[in-house]
Every structure is written in structure tokens, then in C-alpha cells.
Amino acid sequence: MQIRFLAQTILAGLLLATAAQAQTVTVMGSTALGPIVKKAAEDFMKSHPGVQIAVSGGGSMTGLNQVTSGGCHIGISDVFATPEQDKAGVKNHNIVVQPFTLIAHPGVGVKTLSAQQAEQVFTGKISNWKEVGGRDQKIVRVIRPESSGTRAVQKKAILHDHDFSKDVLIQDSTGAVVTAVATTPGAISFVELEHLEKNKTRIAAVAYNGVACSNEAVKAGKYPVFSFGHAYTNPAKLADPKVKQAVDGFLAFILGAEFQQNVLKAGYLPVDYVKSLKTQL
Amino acid sequence: MPDAPETALIAAPACRVGDSADSRVEANPSARTPTFRQSRAHRLMDRWANLAFLACSLLVVGLIGGILFFLASRGLAAFLPMAGNTGRTLAFSEVFLSADWAPSSDRFGILPFIAGSLGVTGLALLIAAPTGTLTGVFIAKLAPAWMRDLMRQVMDLLVGIPSVVYGIFGLTVVLPLVSRTWLGEAPASGFAVSAVILAVMIVPTIVSLSTDAFESLPSSLDEGAQALGSSRWQAIWHVLIPAARPRLITAAVLGLGRAIGEAMAVQMVIGNNPQWIALMRESTDRAPFLRALFTPAATLTTELVQELPNTPAGSPWNNVLFAMGLLLYLMTMVLILATRRLGHRKEA
């Protein structure tokens, strides 16, 4: 028995020792970006056996907070860092492009909104679908909570930084938003393009300025509503050169041509689609 | 103790440790029967077990205290200049006396959430307390035995259903139904549906407790009332319910406690609009109260669950959310203390 116990201890010790030799990179943050980064981590670990990459969620702000304080090596986020975090020295890497689209309940009878109409619908100046050429029905604005990244994008891109109407319905997640729009007559909302494609039978797309949201339209520069997925690092907290090397290697891998083609399958666009375009989102 | 008979020593509970046990064994060595050996090992074990129990209870007390301390330190950071704060320090009045909540525009009034929590819980109790109490009377006094057993089991099952299930039911069944039936397809999110869902959630708790309350009443009360010629209804209304009143109130307060802390189910159906008070003020509706029942609103718990994970630590926004958590904690605490006091009054 004792010999067996001894053998087990030595084996465990050896395992621990080898694990310690592998470089572990921790990634935290946005649950929306989680799956695509996890996929990148798997591919990267296959070609780099000495590196372990652990991806966990927690939300964009958690990722930014943690990377600022040194709690993780890479913080992934749907939104830009706060000015305080920028001051602390975090460094931004845009890793993917996320297109957004307006959606509505199928019965509203409106297929497109001009930029001005879209703004006025959400600020509350327009409150009935007949004012924009649809049915005589009250507009129900479904939006995300104030701290959500999607809402920040919507406020900048659609509302041009005006305040949302006070008459809104708020849903916590994109899934809940889609369900609310599908079941509430007169509802309008704003979601990532991939959620529209997954729910085409339940909700209707609304074009923006006459252009329907699509990968091609974004690539051609005709569709202006998109944001970046961000990966933040904090160079000041990356003291260990080996960890730094692994982090840099991983980010370079995500931005590499091969993986950037993979992001298309997950509903994102490669960053160089919009290289020539300027956005603050 | 020294002249206690041997049997008393054998029957003495093992959990009484300390010097007396030691001295007793020394004084009476013949007490070492095979069934109850006060060996060294046993005494040691007793002592360790005692320590373990003490440690567990200290852990629980420490946890509760720790949570309170954590909430208080983060919550009060909104109002006091503390290390780790990244924004400005807020005044009490602009948080607790304002109904304007727009944190990204630097406005932090939490009145809508307080009013929302109180409103939706109050409405839920208004529905659940009478229903639950009367069901309790039925189960305890009127139902045939087979039905009584069945109802008790059903109520116990209902208490255990996770709140998210009620939420999904509300979101996918009740909301569309109400909106189609009464509101001309306008969205039904708001106090009314949330209160109904909450009421369904807390009725089982109230029923279980009030059934116990009625069952614990001496049957002489019921029999006496009927012997004096009162009808079934009169006996229940004039004798049984007043006699059980303290315990019925306890049942209601416990239900209230469950309702006020509920987040998931409410979050799914209430519409989560923090600007609902401002919206109501602007509305020119002729029946403002009815309108309020179907206006998307928000509560302390729903706002916490939605915003807390996504706000930067140390910002006024995050700190105010913690202050809301602290407020919720204190409200629940007051409710529990109230339950205690009511429970004691019944003994007197």
C-alpha cells in the first residue's frame, strides 16, 4: 500500500511539474466573444503544445477589470476600455468585426428605415409604425440594459448619442430580445447579424438607409453599423517573458489570415474587411 | 452529581463534555459498560466534535457577517471617498430621493427600483395572502383526508420549483395571453403579470404555513363554536382565523420575504424599464393606476441581476448597485426580524 501511495505521489508530482513547464495564458471577459476565442485557443494549442490557454466568461467589464489589475493575461470585450483603464496602460487589439442589424416583429409592415427614422424611432419622436409607412400599430422598443455593449453600439451608431426614449422594454440577453420581438406585435430591436440569421422564421430584418445588413455590404463599405471585438492586454503586468511570448503568439494567431477566415463561420467578419473604414465602436 | 446512580451516568448524553464527565468516570470506574465506554478516545472525539460544531456555526455566522460587511463597504463607497473609487462621490439625496436613473449620463436615482420592489411585492402579497390562507383553512379543516394528503404533497412540490421555470411560463404563456386578450396586442410586461407570477410562487409557502397554523389550533375551538350554533363559515371567520392570526401573519411575512428577493422570474416578465416613474409622470392617461399595472418597470433585484456583471468596479455606477444590494439585504433582515417578533407575540 505504501509503495503504491508513494508511486502515486511521485506520478502526481511529475504531472504537476510538466504542467508547470507549459505556459498558461488566462483569457477572461465577454461571453459573446467567448466561443470564437475558445476555438482559436484550441487551434493554437494544437500547434503549440507547450502553451495552455484557459478561456472563461464573466462579461466584458469583468475582462477589462481583470486585465487592468493583472488578474488575467488577456481581457476580451465588446466595448472599448474606460478612460481610467486606458490610463492604466491597457493595450487594445481589434480581433473581429461584429455587424449589427435592426429587427422587427414580422407584422409591422416596414422593410427599411432611413438613418433619421431609425434614430427617431428609438428616441421616441416616432411612436407608431404608420408614421414610417407601416401598419397603425404602437412601436414597442426592445433594448438591452444600460451596461450592455450592444446598447452602447446602438446608442452611438443609430441614435447618434441621443438618449433612448423612456418608453422601452428592456431584456437582459440577445436571446431574450429575439424572443420578445418575435412574440410582441409592433416590436423593434437591434441585434448581432448572426441572431437574425438564426431566427429568420420568427423575426423580420429591417434595412438601414435602404441597405440590408450582410457580410458583403459591410465589406463593400455600404453598411456602417458594426463594432469590433476587442482583446486587451496589459504590458505592464506581463513580466514573465515566456508568458508574454505566448500571449503575443496567440494574438498574432487570431489575427493571422488562416484564423480570420474561420471567424466568418461564427458570424463575425475578418478585421481587414473594414481596414479602410473608420469607426469609433 | 457525585452520588448520581450508575444508570443516570449511562443515560447522560455524550455531548456533555468537560471536566464533569472526566470526574464522573474517575469516581465510577465500574460505569465502563460495553455499550458506553468513556474511554480517552471517546472523550477526545467528543471534544473534537464539539469543536467541529462550533466551527461550523461560527463559519455560518461569519459568512453572514462577512457578506454584510462586503456589501456595506462596497455600497457605502458610493457616498464616501474611498480608495479604489474611480468616479465622483455621490450625495445620499441624489440616490435615494431621485427617480432619474441614467448611470451612463451620471444620474443615479434609485427610487424607481425601491418603488418597483415594494409595488410588485405588495401586489403579489395582496393576491397570495387571502388565497393561501383560505386554501390553508380548506386543507386543515374542510378537505377529506385523502385530499388533505394530496394537497400537502402538491404544495411541498410547488415550493421546490425553481423560479426560472415560473419566469419562462410567464414569458411564453402569460404575457402573450394577457396582451392578446385584454390589451389589444400591446405588450403586457409590468407590475400586473409580475405580481401574478410572484403570487403563484409564494402561495405554496403561505398555504403550508397556514395549514400548520390551523391544524395546531385545539379542536375545542371549532367544536365550541359549532356547539353554540355557528355555521361552518362563521366558525372559520369569527373563531379560527382570529385565533390563528399571529401565525398567519408570520406566513404572509415569510412569503413577502421570498417575493422581495426574487430576481429571475420577475426579470423575465416585468420589462425592466428603470425610467418607469418618469414615463408615468409624462403620460396623460385617464386611468393612471391601471396604466401603471401594464407599464414596463424595474425592481432592485432585476436591476442588480442585469447590470452588476457589466459595470466597472469602483465606478459610482457599480457602487450604487452595491448600495442597492445592501438596501435589499436590510429590507429582508427587517422582514425576518418582524417575523420573529410576530412569532414571539403568539407565545405571550
Interface residues (C-beta under 8 A of the other chain):
Chain A: G58 G59 S60 M61 T62 L64 N65 T82 E84 Q85 Q137 K138 V140 P145 E146 S147 S148 G149 D163 K166 D167 V168 L169 I170 Q171 D172 A176 T179 T183 T184 P185 G186 A187
Chain B: T86 A102 P103 S104 S105 L171 T172 L175 P176 S179 E185 A186 P187 S189 Q267 M268 G271 N272 N273 P274 Q275 W276 A278 L279 E282 P296 A298 V305 Q306 E307 P309 N310 T311 P312 A313 S315 W317
